[in-house]
Amino acid sequence: DHPLEWAGCATVHVREYDGHVQLVITDYNRKWVDKFQRILAVLSKYPVINFDADDKVRCFPSVHVGTEGHKEMGIIPALSRKGYTMTDFRNFLRSVYSLKREWSTPINRTTGDRPRLLMILRRNSRTFANEAEAVAAAIEVGFEVVSAEPQVVSDMARFAEVVNSCDVMVGVHGAGLTNLLFLPRNATLVQVVPWGDMSWGSNAAFGAPSADMGLGYVQYETTPEETTLKYKYPRDHAVFTDVASINRQGYGMTWGLFLNGQNITLDIDRYRGVLQKIYHDSIMVDPSFNSGPVVEAPPSPASSGETPGDVLDGNRDLQNEMNAGVDASLIKSDVAAPRSKSICDFSSERMDICNMQGDVRMHGKSATVYVVSVSDDSYRPENGTVKIRPYPRKSEEGTMQTIREVSIRWSELDAPRCTVTHDVPAVVFSTGAYLNNFFHAMTDGIIPLFNTVREYDGHVQLVITDYNRKWVDKFQRILAALSKYPIINFDTDEKVRCFPSMHVGTEGHKEMGIIPALSRKGYTMTDFRKFLRSIYSLKREWSTPVNRTSGDRPRLLMILRRNSRAFANEAEAVAAAIEVGFEVVSAEPQVVSDMARFAEVVNSCDVMVGVHGAGLTNLVFLPRNATLVQVVPWGDMSWGSNAAFGAPSADMGLRYVQYETTPEETTLKYKYPRDHAIFTDVASINRQGYGMTWELFLNGQNITLDINRYRGVLQQIYHDSIMVDTSAN
């Protein structure tokens, strides 16, 4: 279905050779080679060899058999030999096909411009049964519509240009959506998911990859009223009432019914509403309209003009003061500054951020930032003010209400005079909400902060609201590496401080992770973990197989809990690991609390085992190729546990094993009979709210591991952690 996916794998593997590599193909497919000739010619300067028909004995200085494919439509930088990302691959494609647009930027509707929407059309199955109405709705909303028939899509070079010219792509789940690779960054993919419980597979194929490519993503789920299956089957048929029973009959049945057996009649009113939201995000603010804030897209790193780094380069006359160890990020004066340039982004589900350059003033005690002398092409809200809570959990309304609100005012008239002038950028962020919890300290605090400020190489002023002294002390080493200057407590600061630029909010992309395509400097979790290794002087980048013939043993770290989700048979679990062949390190809570010391312990280990909880956040210190074993408590915790630590493991170059607790392994069996909803209808418990989930499943159980089962899991991991003994038969 996805021929370009192979091209991506090959690119990851051979791009490092800059064309000086011989491609050898088995199961040779002339049609495929012809289709991707442009890509192959850039990857290799030499004619492709047909392995199947080649009679020659060829000698090479080195040979790779196989290519590195990490996941569906994606590259995991931590697993790539050269740290390649999907941004690198898409840059490569843009170069190969001479595509002009790196970014989809908001258009100016006052000049008559319209964002372009591409509809991928199918003809045999999963077609739009009301295609004409769907096109008309998009035009009515304000898009210029490009309809792509199958014959157009087949001309790849030409169609790549068409896709790259568009801002939105709409299509039903299928191979045609692979063309998202040619969309410009910040464009939006709308995937229409057919009826038939296709959500997970559709998201894995195109939804999750969209984020790695810097694209917006909307998943439009088909309802029973929108599928043409309603004309074939009554509504009480299993096709509608028990989809899972159909899919359990095998992929052939799924294909015949749900992939090859239906078309889609879009609910036009619903579809129009989806497009209206996308359109709103695709246009510039018209100051004559009373509309909500719409963002200006970030400039291309390759084509942008002055950057905050350029501002720093122009202020090297203070270098001597900086080296003297004073807080030389500031001078007491009130000097004229250039006209301000503002970029605000309110489109993310995780955070709101504003980046202002020029004359930016801050009065912390009143929680106000003033943007003075705004340039004509800069973002400016209709009423002159926006309010941001600088914490990256925007979708959690209750959490965000606990975060101090920062007002950003665009005004030349009432801006106070500077009492202190700094020559470096400032970043304002919060240490409130959950940051005393180590998981949130990393995923909501340190990782977004690194992603936002690392580019300044220490020449940046950190400004904290909801100031948390305990958090600042715990992460002092990290903060000192990110900024050369004393932290400013925004809440108590009475000075009017002036900066050449300022970020309000930090860039948090996902749980325990960075999406390189969305990072201003393309940072990855590999970069973040290198940064941590440097700060804590951690010795091991890689976990390598040990030689058991010399008596070496791989080290296994057990994260122990005491109040809840503890290992009830901890001693037996440790004994089983030793029996398998591991050297076991048991980490009590008091050891884990000494972060610098414990980082060294974690880094010395090859395997980390623990029940789902904040302690597993220490995976950031594991060496690459190490293994995380997450024991998931009873209570339908699989999805959340995987999102918190499983998926992030891959981005960090770690192996991951998810050990699901059974009813026999939870101590809840001693409190509740086996016919209780806790065992028979877990979903009904969780529907009562997070408080109930917390009380019963997170705070109310311990785990008694099935030692035989646990031993089997460890034996497989141990086998992967030792060198092959060539003397054994």
Secondary structure, 3 states (H helix, E strand, C coil): CCHHHHHHHHHHHHHHHCECCCCEECCCCHHHHHHCHHHHHHHECCCCEECCCCCCCCCCCCCCCCCCCCECCECCHHHCCCCCCHHHHHHHHHHHCCCCCCECCCECHHHCCCCEEEEECCCCCCCECCHHHHHHHHHHHCCEEEEECHHHHCCHHHHHHHHHCCCEEEEECCHHHHHHHHCCECCEEEEEECCCCCHHHHHHHHHHHHHHCCCEEEEEECCCCCEHHHHCCCCCCHHHHCHHHHHCCCHHHHHHHHHCCCCECCCHHHHHHHHHHHHHCCECCCCCCCCCCCCCCCCCCCCCCCCHHHHHHCCHHHHHHHHCCCCCCEECCCCCCCCEEEEEECCCCCCCEEEEEEEEEEEHHHCEEEEECECCCCCCCCCCEEEECCCCCCCCHHHHCCCCCEEEEECCCCCCCCCEEECCCEEEEECCCCCCCHHHHHHHHHHHHHHHHHHHCECCEEEEECCCHHHHHHCHHHHHHHECCCCEECCCCCCEEEEEEEEECCCCCECCECCHHHCCCCCCHHHHHHHHHHHCCCCCCECCCECHHHCCCCEEEEECCCCCCCECCHHHHHHHHHHHCCEEEEECHHHHCCHHHHHHHHHCCCEEEEECCHHHHHHHHCCECCEEEEEECCCCCHHHHHHHHHHHHHHCCCEEEEEECCCCCEHHHHCCCCCCHHHHCHHHHHCCCHHHHHHHHHCCCCECCCHHHHHHHHHHHHHCCECCCCCCC
